[in-house]
Amino acid sequence: MNDKKVYDVEDIQKLLGIGRSKAYAFLDEAYQKQEPFRVIKIGKLFRVPKQSFDNWLDKID
């Protein structure tokens, strides 16, 4: 995953240890608010810029 510039839903699921429906709901909410990280929606596909997500995740620790 280190060479990717964006994460997809499956990546987010693995990183957060959540299920598919929970990941989609979380990303949809983040997309609407553009918080706590940026989310790009292309049709029905969600893409999350790696840097934005990683920065958010690092702040949680």
N, C-alpha and C positions, 0 to 999 in steps of 0.2 A: 504493500500500500504506500510505501514511502515515495515512489516516483510519480504518483498521481497528483494532479492539480486540483481535482474535485473528487468528492466522495459521492457514492450513490446510496440508495436506501439500504442495500445489503451491507455496505461498509458501516453505516451508522448503526444498524442493528448489532453487528459484531462488536463495534467499539463500545456501545452502551449496554450490551447484554439484554436487549429488549426484543420483543416479537415484531413481526412484520406490520400488523395493524397498528400497534402502538408507535412504531417508527414513522409510519405514514401520517398518523394523527399529529405527532410531535413536529414533523417537518412541515405539515400544512399550517400549523399554528405559527411556527417560526417564520414561514414564508409570508403570512399575513402581516406579522409585526416587524419582520426583518430583525428580530431579536430572539434569542441572545447571540445569534450569528446570522450571516447572510445565507439566503437560500434562493436558488435560481430555479424557476419552473419552466420547462420546455414541453408544451403540451401537457401530458399527465406525468411526465418524468421530473423528479426532483434531483437537483445537483447542488452540492454544498461545497463552496470553495474551501479547500483543505486548510489554508492559513487561518481563515475566519473561525472554523470549527475548532482547530487545534488550540488557538488562542483562548477560546471560551473554555475548552476542556481543561487547559492548564490552570485557569483561574479557579476552578472548582476544587482542585487538590488542596 
